[in-house]
């Protein structure tokens, strides 16, 4: 598929996610790894736990997103990521 391929990365709270979108509207993949079970015993999100989970989960989530999109990392034209709060 031609067009601008953007890898979007989300890690602002307790979900680690990645998606590949073409030309801003055609979603090739969307992978979300929730941390809800990790934080349940604390009654809410614990930032330090969330941060450590993102470190562990981000690479496999991105890899899965690229596989589902049917592209390799060198076919990504741009990367978009959340800036905050997490």
Secondary structure, 3 states (H helix, E strand, C coil): CCCCEEEEEECCCCEEEEEEEECCCEEEEEEEEECHHHHHCCCCCCHHHHHHHHHHHHHHHHHHHHHHHCCCHHHCCEEEECCCCC
